Structure formats: structure tokens, C-alpha cells
Amino acid sequence: MEHFLVSSFAKRFIGVENLPAKMSEFDVQQAFCLSKDDVNAISERFRHDRRVAAAIQMVFLRASGRPMDRFASVPKTLLRSVCDALQTSAVSIATLRSLYERRQTLYEHQAWSRTYLGLQDFDDAKVKQLEQVLAVAALEAAHPDDLGESARMWLYDRRIIIPGPRRVADLARKAFEATEAAMAATIEVAIGKAALRKVIDWAYSLRPDSMVSHIEWLKTPPKRHAPSTVTETLAKIRALKELGAHLWALEPIALSKQKAYAVHVMMRRPSMTARIERQRQTVEVACFLRVTLMELTDMALLQASRRSQDLFRRAAERVQKGRLRSKDTALHQAVSAKKVLHDETKSWRDRVLEARALLDGISDASTCSFASQVRRALAEDSRRVHAHLAGLRDIDFAGAAGDRGHEQWKAWSQLHALNIKEVPPDFELPPVGVAWNAIVNDLDAQSRFRSFEASTMMALRKSLRRGSAWVNHSITFRARESLLIAESDWASTKEQHYQLLGLPMQAMEFLTPILAGMSVCLSALAEAAERGHLEIGADRLLHLPPILPLDEEIEPRKTREAVFKHIGRVQLPDLVMEVDAATHFSEALLARRPTSNNELLAVYGALFAHGTDMDAAGVGSMIPGIDAAHIATAMRAIEFSGRLRRANERVSEYQNTLPIAALWGDGTKGSADMMAMDASRHLWTARVDPRRRTYAAGMYTHVRDRWGLFYDQPIVLNERQAGVAVEGVEQHNRSADRIRVSLLAVDTHGVTNVAMALAKLLGFDLCPRLRDLRERKLLVPRGWPVPDSLDSVTLRRVSITSIERGWDELVRMVASIRAGKASAAHAIHRLGSAAIGDPLHRAADHLGRLLRTLFLCDYLAIPDYRREIHTLLNRGESVHQLQRAIHGGQVAQERGRRQQEMIAISGAHALLTNIVLAWNTKRMDGVVARLKDDGLEIKEDWLRRIGPAHFSHINFRGTFKFNVERYADVLIDRAAGKAIAKSGA
């Protein structure tokens, strides 16, 4: 069946009952325009005086998927557009209303529109189909409203008339309640009826020696990074395990569904949760406790990983200081020995003996490697290492057979249970690896025990990172098999997955064009070297001349100044409301249109409180007529999963479709980079920014070549960013109605060989600007012919056999990412350096080596390609400057401790950035059109060098005065507000 083709931006009209009172010309062009075929069909079917009414019925039905029963209001822009398309004189709304006083005319126009658009009635068969679809969708839906949206989209895509909102809501609510009842039954079976009652009573009961309930205690976010924070986190895990939460068999309930119910408990006061209906309360509390256990386990393991890094770093610092002291002492003793040997007042025998005594004082430790000395120093820090391991006893680790980290953990647990500080003679330690053998096999039993503890701490950390050890009551550190499509399902459906991904079943079919392209690229690079575009020196390093800057032209600069002079200064509230009127992002944030002025202001206040360096109280003092309590409530509302993401998508798509944006790119390329946002040192996820030496949190954003931000996420500083770089593009490309991103420019932190391989298999190229470029080598398969001029910078370290052996498992991983079983960020994290030796890692790594060589050949040989990569990254840096203007301070000490809150901070910050970019783009487009109409020459090449990240004309501070009445007809649903007030009365 042929589906409607509609842009993502225009989807917000699907299912609406009536036209809004006002509509922008952009809305009309996107969703309500008439094509030549439409005009011809209407002209052939209807006489002159009825064409406008029939056309409005048809475009409304096409945009919304349901008929419009009456003309409550028709926006003037739509009426003018229809009249212009039909080449008729202007028609008044009163004329259209009088036309439909005869109901037969209305039915005739609606019937013709249905037939012309090929729409079907929503009959009993379609109802049953929709009920089945909703039953499946309800397994993961977070709210009945989400199901209602899914129902409308399903009907619209299949050209089925969408029924009224009440019927859609009833169907969605029925499916949601059925799933909720099934969840309640699953929870009761998994926990037991009596035990479940005790669990709920425990959740509301007060903690011993405290006036805080257990729910409130569990909701308390972690404080700064410190051993006491780890201790508190482990205490919460211990309490939940005593309830048996780690044994609850809730696998039949989707994790996303559990998280959605858990969020409701997190956002409410316990007294409010206790008053809701019993079945829903049971589901919410059980899901909250289970999800909290998994999140706390993740938190504890992340904190433990950082703690082990701290202990290792401290050991390295002690060794470094010791080596410096030892070096100074050795030099002093050597000089003294030299003086003794040259002292002719003594006999040669006395001189030799005295010099030998001096030289014997020089330690042999300096001959040991630095790493071995660090391992010994770590073992000597036995008190901290032992306390660290002892704190992890409350976590149930599992592991693959023969995994070194898990085997050592089991052995250490046995020793710890014996309450001893040395290794018994008859106790056989598991293998610890060559690096640790020398000190673990020490003859002293206590030294062996201390060394084995240090070895266990580091081995367990590595095993968790690579996925060979895992925790079942965890989200991030769960077993690898749980991240992949089940083996039985993969065996029966792999052909379909290969087809969906567009990949061949055999690795060589995929590799053949890549290898052929490599030969061509190597030859082209050799020719570029002969022409002097790059130099391969005698030092076996690449010497690349800098990119020549574009000619400094005065016209682009003058054009930019003229454009922004015409735009003029603007207050942030005016800018926000204008973009909201065009995109309705406030509707996305609330999942409905605001019903009053105060509710709209509260949403704006929540957006500012999340996205800037102000808090709810600060924003409340800057917006007249709204207090901090309303803003705080709205802040919790927009934290709900997906709302900020949908709002960002609306604004970004709007900016992307403006005509001037096409001059900046075709929308298929982008860049990704991290911006360090200052944060309190008490935020446990904060790290020290190596550039500015201050604590900060990372905000990772993806910027389109047309300047809009299309993805954002918070990350931890100083960690590799390749996973989140790939994740952002994959999430964006999943929607079929968007322009797919086919190239992503990143810096060195945003790329690994594994990430390049997974990105390619997911359908796009990861293109890095590499640090230390001159030291990079071209990696080719063993035995591959290479031009003589490139031989000195080439290494034959690619195994085609390894790629072939791991191909099926590699595609299984990619298919799992595409199916939503695992995120790309999580998959790439699991395939990091800790996974070296794993066949899957080896296959991805060697495929990535091939792809990196292809990229380097193009990057080195083609200056324009290199310039394009740098231009994309520079646009990202320009956006970061705008982001710093929006958020000029630091994340407050009490904020950002919950992951959901940090996601909201990132999303709101990105949304404010997108709003500014969209407003600037819209104004630039209008100003350029007016200047051209006035006869001013403006070349497109000049406009390509002018971006919308300008912000000096925007006032981000001061009292925020919102002219709500100006946009009330567009943004506020007065009728719904009156209905709510009436029902409340």
C-alpha cells in the first residue's frame, strides 16, 4: 500500500480536529500546499464557487488524516494560499461557513477528498489490526499518550481515516491497561503476593534512626566522587538485595517499560505514590526498586572503576617521585665515587673499595620497568586495595569460563571468607598473567596476598570493561549475550537482517570493492607525493603542508555585517516565542498544547532553568507572574523520556528546511564534538578539564552541515567519544523521513578502528581530524603491493582472515544495534582496548584498519576533502561558542547528580541553541530576500561563508517579558483549559 510522504516537521498536524486560528506560511508550504495535479482534479470536479472549500477539506484531510467537520476557523495564510493556487478571488470565511449550511455539500466534499486521496474507512477489521499493533507497542510505551501517537501514525501511514481523539485515546488506554495488568501479574508471580506486600510496606517505612522513608533514601542522588559515596551506594544495593530485588524474574517486562514506571516514582513525593490505584502502585514501586538496583549497580561499578584508576595513578605518582629521588641519589653517589677514584692520596685498593661501597648504595630498582614498579607500589597500598575489593562483595559477579578477572575474584572471595591476610600454602591461585607473575609468586605469603589483591582489582576492572565478566542486576555491565539478538533468533532470521542492513552474507563480497579502492587510493597518494602535495621524509614520517586559507574577501564580511544590522537586536523571550509559534516545541515538551498562559510560561521557565546556569528560583525572579514552584514542576515534566529530544527534532527540522540553509550543505554531512561545561567538583560525574584545569561535565553534540544540532547527550570527560559519536548518527538515521547523515567529522577522541568499522556497517563514514598526523601509518593486508615511495609509511598488519572469521558475529552486533537491543555507544565501549584478543574485536579492528587507510589516502591526497572535514569541525566549534553564551556559568552543585536530570540539562541546552540557530536562519533568509529585492548584489558564495551561530545581537539576561497574547491563538489550547477548569469545578 502506498503511504503518505510527509516531513517530520509536518507530522504534528496528524490527528488534529480543526485548523489552528493562525498558521505561518512555512506551515502552509510544508503541510497544506496544493500541487498542480490537485488543482487540476479540483477544477475538473467542482464548479468555481465551491473549489476553495473542497480544496481546504482535501489539504486538511491529507495533513491530518481525518475530516474537518466545520470551519471553526481558517487561517488567512492558508486561505490565501489556496486561492492563489486555484487562481480565484479571495473568499471570506463567512462564505465558506454558509456554503456548508447544507450538510449534503459537506458530505460531498469529504467523500470526494477520501476517494481522491485513496483513504479507507476505519472498519472492524482495521480496529482489530490496530488493537494488535497497540498490544505490541504497549510492551515498551511509557504512557498512553505515546500509544495514541503510535495509533495515529499507524493509521496515517496506511491511509486509514483517523477516528476522533476520544476513540483513539480509548483504544490506547485499553491496550496500556491490559499491558499494565499483565505486568502486575508478572510481578506478583516473580515476587510472591505476601513478599510483594512486605516490599511495598518497606518502601514507605522510615529508615532506622531517620525521618526519611526508604523510597526517599533510594532517590537521593550520589554526592561527589569519594570513598564515602561508594560506601553509601553499596549500602543501598545491600538493602535492595536483602529484599531479593536481584532475584526478581522481571525479564518478560521490557527494560524501557520498567524505566518508564520507575520515573513516575522518582518524580513524585512518596505520599502521592501511596494514594494512586493499588495495581498501578504495585507496578510502579516494584519497577522503581528493580531499576534503582540496576542503576545503583552501574553507579557503584563506575565509581569503583574510577577508584581503581585513582589507586593506580597514585601508585604511579609515588613511583615517579621515587625514581626522581633515586636518580638524584645515584648521580650524587656516582660523582662521589668518581672523586674517590681520582684521589691519589689513597692507595688504589682503598680507592676501589671505597668507590664500590658508594656504588653499592645505588638501588637496582632503576633497572626495572616503570610498569613493574607501579604494580609493586599498588600492591604495597594494601589497605586501600583491600577496602576497595571488600566493598564490592555485595555485587554478584558472573563471568565466562576461564576469564582471568572473574577467576581471580572467586579466588579472592574464598580467601576473604577465611579472614586471613596471607595465601595458605595449599591454596592454588588462578593464573594472573605474565605481568603480575613475578610479584604474585613471591615467597612471602603476605606479599603474595597483597600482590594478588592488586592483581584481582585490575583484572576484574578489565573483564568488566570487555564484557567477559558481568553483573545480572546491571544495565551497563550486563552479559554480552543480552546485548545481542539471541543465537536461536539470529540463526533463523539472519538473512533478513543482512538484507535490511544491505550487507552480503560473505565478508569477501563486502571487502572486494574496499580492497580495489585501496589500490587506487594508494596509487593516487603516491602521485600526490610526486607532485609535492605531501612529503615522506627520511625520518619515515608524513609531512603535510598546511591548508591554504581561502582568499580574504571583504564582500562576505560586509554582507554578514549588513544582514545582522538589518536583523537588529532581540530579547531572548521574543526569539523563543517566535520559534515556538513556528515549531510548537512547547507542545512537544508537554506532550500536548499548553492550556493557559501560566503553563506556557512555566514551560519556558523550565527550559531556561535546565538549559542555562540559572536555577528555578533564579528564573522565577526573572519572569513576572510565575513562581519557582511552577517552574520546578514543569522541570520534572519535561524530563520525561523523549520530550526534549522531540522538541529538538522539531526545531532542527524547521531550521533545516529554510531555503538559505541549503546553501550551507545538503544535510548529509555533520560533525560531532564535546563541549566541557563547568561543574561543581561535588558532582560525582565531573572530571578535570585538561585544558582549563577546572571540573566540568561533557556535553556531546552533533551538528549538521546546515548548522542545526541533530543529537545531544551528556558524557564523562576524558573518555573516548567514538561510541557516542556513532550513537548520535545511528539514532538520527533511524527515522525514514529525515535526510540521512552519510559522513561525520570528528576529532581524535571521536574515533577508533572499531568505531570506523561499525559506522561503515551502519551506513555512514566516520572521518577524523587526527592528532600527530605525521606519525600515522598506512595499514594494508599482509603481502599487499604498495608503491615504493609509500613503503616507509606502510605497515602490513591487516588480517583478512580475521575479518572473515568474525564477519557473522560482527554483523550480528550491528543488527542488534539497528534493532535497538544495544546502543552503539555501549557496543563500542565493550569492544575497546580491554577486549583485545576477542575474535569479534579483532574482526572489527582489522576492518577499521582498512577503512582508516582509505580515509587517510583521501585526506592526504585531496586538499579540498581535507578542507571540508576541517570546515565541518569548525562549524561545531562556532556552535560551542554560542552554547557558552547561553550557559555561561557552571552546573550547580545540587544538580546533575541523576542521569535523567543530566540528560535534561543537555537536551534543554541543545534546544535553546537550536532555537537561536533557527531564529537567526529564518531572519537571515528574510533579510537576504529583501536586500536582493532592493537590488543589492549578494552572491551565494558569500552566503555560504556566513553562519547563523551569531549571538552578539541577543540579550540573554535581564527580565524576561513574554508577549504571550501575541501568540496565544497559536500556542495555547484555550478550549482544553476551559474544559479542565469546568471539570475541576
Disulfide bonds with the S-S distance in Angstrom:
none
